[in-house]
Amino acid sequence: MNDNYQIVLFKNKIKKKIINHFKTHKRGLDYYNKLIEISNNVIFPKEYLNGYKCDFELAFIERTVGTFLPYFMKDEFGRQLKIDLDDKDYNISKISKYNIEEEFLDYSTKKKITSKELIKKYLDRDGIKLVSKLNNKIIVQNDSVFNLFTFKNEEDCGRFIDSMTEYFNSIKRIDCMLVKDSSTIQRKYLYELLVKEGFPKSYLFRQSTTHPIKK
C-alpha cells in the first residue's frame, strides 16, 4: 500500500499494529494529535495484558528515501531502548506515551466497563459514595446499595483508587470517599457485610483473575 504516513501502536517498544495510514502529512498528523489528546484524558490506563506488565506508545511515521535511522527511547530506568519499527521504508517522526482505557468487570451485569462508565452509572448520584478496595475488588457503597467491580490483580485495584483520587481532586469533586488501605478489622467487617448482601465469600477472597500467558 502506497501510504506516505502511518500511525503505529507499539507495546513494550515492539510494533503491535498499524492504527491508520494517510497520504498527506496534515491529515495524518491531525489524526495523531487527536488520538494523543484522547490518551491524555484517560483516567485509568491499561498497564497489564495477559498477566504481563506493559506500556504503549503511539508513533507517527513517514516514508523516507535513503538511510534507515534507528529510533531510541529511554525507559523508566533511563536506559536507551531501540524501537523496533520492522520496516526499512519508514522513519519515526513523532512518538508519545499512549494511554489505553482499562476495562474491568461489573459484577452486577457481568460485563466489562471503564472508569468513565463507572462514574456515570454509579457515582453520579446524590449523596456520599464510599469507594473501597478489597483484594482485587472495588466496592462502591451508596447508602445500603453495594456494587462490586473485579480487576485483574491487587495492584490494578490500588492504581484505580489512586487514579480516581487524582481525577476527583482535579475537578474538585468531594462527594466520594476513596479508601485504598483498610485495617484487618475493617476488612473483616466488609467481608461479613458483602456476604450478607449475597456476594460469594470465595469470590471475595480471590486476589487475581489473570495469570501470565507464555509468549
C-alpha positions in Angstrom: 0.0 0.0 0.0 1.5 3.3 -1.1 1.0 5.4 2.1 3.4 8.2 3.0 2.4 8.3 6.7 1.2 5.8 9.2 0.1 5.8 12.8 1.5 2.8 14.7 0.9 1.4 18.1 3.9 -0.1 20.0 3.7 -2.4 23.0 6.9 -2.6 25.1 8.9 -1.0 22.3 7.7 -3.5 19.7 5.4 -2.7 16.8 1.9 -4.1 17.6 -0.3 -2.8 14.8 -1.0 0.0 12.3 -3.8 2.2 13.6 -4.3 4.2 10.4 -2.5 5.3 7.2 -2.5 8.6 5.2 -1.2 10.1 2.0 -0.9 13.6 3.3 1.2 14.9 6.3 -1.5 17.2 7.6 -4.3 14.6 7.8 -2.0 12.1 9.4 -0.7 14.5 12.0 -4.1 15.9 12.8 -5.4 12.3 13.4 -2.3 11.5 15.5 -2.7 14.6 17.7 -6.4 13.8 18.2 -5.5 10.3 19.5 -2.9 11.7 21.8 -5.4 14.2 23.2 -7.8 11.3 23.9 -5.0 9.4 25.5 -4.1 12.3 27.8 -7.7 12.3 29.1 -7.7 8.6 30.1 -8.5 8.3 33.8 -7.3 4.7 34.4 -4.9 3.4 31.8 -4.2 -0.2 31.0 -0.9 -1.5 32.4 -1.3 -5.3 32.3 -2.0 -7.5 29.3 -2.3 -11.3 29.5 -0.8 -11.1 33.0 2.3 -9.1 32.0 3.2 -5.5 32.7 3.2 -3.5 29.5 3.5 0.1 28.2 2.2 1.6 25.0 3.5 4.3 22.6 1.9 5.8 19.6 4.1 6.8 16.7 3.7 9.0 13.7 5.9 7.5 11.0 6.7 8.7 7.5 8.1 7.1 4.3 11.7 8.1 3.7 14.2 7.7 0.9 17.8 6.9 1.9 19.4 5.5 5.0 17.3 3.9 7.7 17.7 5.7 11.1 17.0 3.6 14.2 14.9 5.3 16.9 15.8 5.1 20.6 13.7 5.9 23.7 14.6 6.0 27.4 12.7 3.6 29.7 11.7 4.4 33.3 15.3 3.4 34.4 16.9 5.8 31.9 18.2 3.0 29.6 18.3 3.6 25.9 16.0 1.1 24.1 15.7 0.7 20.4 12.2 0.9 18.9 11.6 -2.0 16.6 9.9 -0.5 13.5 10.5 -3.5 11.4 10.1 -1.6 8.1 13.1 0.0 6.4 10.9 2.3 4.3 9.7 4.4 7.2 11.2 6.5 10.0 9.6 7.7 13.2 8.7 11.3 13.1 6.9 11.6 16.5 6.3 9.1 19.3 4.5 9.6 22.6 3.2 7.5 25.6 -0.2 6.2 24.8 -2.9 5.5 27.4 -5.5 2.9 26.6 -8.6 2.9 28.8 -8.6 -0.1 31.1 -11.7 -2.2 31.4 -12.8 -4.2 34.4 -15.8 -6.5 35.3 -19.1 -5.1 36.6 -20.2 -7.9 38.9 -23.9 -7.0 38.6 -24.0 -7.1 34.8 -21.1 -9.5 34.1 -19.9 -7.0 31.5 -16.7 -5.0 31.2 -16.8 -1.3 31.8 -14.4 1.6 32.0 -13.7 4.1 34.8 -15.7 6.8 33.0 -18.7 4.4 32.6 -18.5 3.5 36.3 -18.6 7.2 37.3 -21.6 7.9 35.1 -23.6 4.9 36.2 -22.7 4.5 39.8 -21.1 7.7 41.2 -23.2 10.4 39.5 -25.9 10.0 42.1 -27.0 12.0 45.1 -25.3 11.5 48.5 -21.9 10.5 49.7 -20.4 7.4 48.0 -17.8 5.2 49.6 -15.3 3.5 47.2 -13.0 1.0 48.8 -10.5 -1.7 47.9 -10.8 -5.4 48.8 -8.2 -7.7 47.3 -8.7 -7.3 43.5 -12.2 -5.9 44.0 -13.5 -2.3 44.2 -16.7 -1.8 46.3 -19.0 1.1 45.7 -21.4 1.8 48.5 -24.2 4.3 48.2 -26.3 4.2 51.4 -27.4 0.5 51.6 -26.7 -0.3 47.9 -23.4 -2.2 47.1 -21.8 -2.6 43.7 -18.7 -4.7 43.1 -16.1 -4.5 40.4 -13.4 -7.0 39.7 -9.9 -6.1 38.5 -7.0 -8.2 37.1 -5.0 -8.0 40.3 -4.5 -6.1 43.6 -2.0 -3.7 42.0 -4.6 -2.6 39.4 -7.1 -2.1 42.2 -4.7 0.2 44.1 -3.9 2.1 40.9 -7.6 2.6 40.3 -8.1 4.2 43.7 -5.0 6.4 43.1 -6.2 7.4 39.6 -9.8 8.2 40.8 -8.4 10.2 43.7 -6.2 12.3 41.4 -9.1 12.8 39.0 -11.6 13.9 41.6 -9.1 16.2 43.2 -8.5 17.8 39.7 -12.2 18.5 39.2 -12.7 19.4 42.9 -15.3 16.7 43.5 -15.9 15.9 47.2 -18.9 13.6 47.2 -16.9 10.4 47.1 -14.7 8.9 49.8 -11.9 6.7 48.4 -10.3 4.2 50.7 -7.2 2.3 49.5 -6.0 0.6 52.7 -8.2 -0.9 55.4 -7.4 -2.4 58.7 -7.9 -6.1 59.4 -11.0 -5.3 61.4 -12.4 -3.1 58.6 -11.8 -5.8 56.0 -13.4 -8.5 58.2 -16.4 -6.2 58.6 -16.6 -5.6 54.9 -16.4 -9.4 54.1 -19.3 -10.1 56.5 -21.4 -7.2 55.1 -20.9 -8.2 51.5 -21.6 -11.9 52.2 -24.9 -10.8 53.8 -25.6 -8.9 50.6 -25.3 -12.1 48.6 -21.7 -11.9 47.3 -19.9 -15.3 47.4 -17.2 -15.4 50.1 -14.9 -17.5 47.9 -15.1 -14.9 45.2 -14.4 -12.0 47.5 -11.2 -13.7 48.8 -9.7 -14.1 45.3 -6.8 -11.8 44.6 -6.3 -12.1 40.9 -8.2 -13.0 37.7 -5.2 -13.3 35.4 -2.0 -15.3 35.2 0.9 -14.7 32.8 0.5 -16.4 29.4 3.6 -17.9 28.0 4.9 -15.9 25.0 
